[in-house]
């Protein structure tokens, strides 16, 4: 029987700054890799996705 590799993430988005004039938000994105119990902080969704993509590719 094949063993299945599982990689689970918890992703939390938090607004850290809001510019009312430009209506721009700055984000803090916390990604927790459940299997490794590892937390990482990012400022962009692209960086957070790259982190998750790397973890999944390393399975």
N, C-alpha and C positions, 0 to 999 in steps of 0.2 A: 504494500500500500504506500502511495506517495505521501510524504508529509507536506502539509501546506504551510507556506511562509506567510505570516501575518505581520503587517506593520500598521499600527494605529496611531493617530495623532489627535490631540486636542488643540484647537486653535482659538485664541481669545484676542479680540480686537478692542483696543481702548484708545479713545481720542485723548491725545496729550496736549494739543493746542488747537485753538480755532481762531482764525482771522476773520472777523466779521466783515471787514471791507471787501476782501477777495472771496469770502465764503470758502476758504481752503482749510482743510483739516490736516493735522499731523497725527500719525498713528503710532502706537506701540503695539506690535503683534507678538504675542507669546505663543510659541509652538512647543507643545510637550510631546515627545516621542514616548508613547506609553510603555513599550517593551523595554526601553533603555532607562526609563524614568529620568529623562534628560530634557531640561527646559532651555530654550534659546529665545532671545529677543531680536526682533527685526523692526525696521522702520518702513519697509515697503512690502507689499504683497508679493512682488516679484522675488525678493530675497527669501521670503518665507516659503514660497513654492519651490524655489531652487533647493533649499534645505531638504524639504520633504521628498523631492524628486531624487536627490542623491541618496537618501536613506532607503528608498524603495529600490533603486537600481543596485544597491549594495547587498540586497537579499540573496 
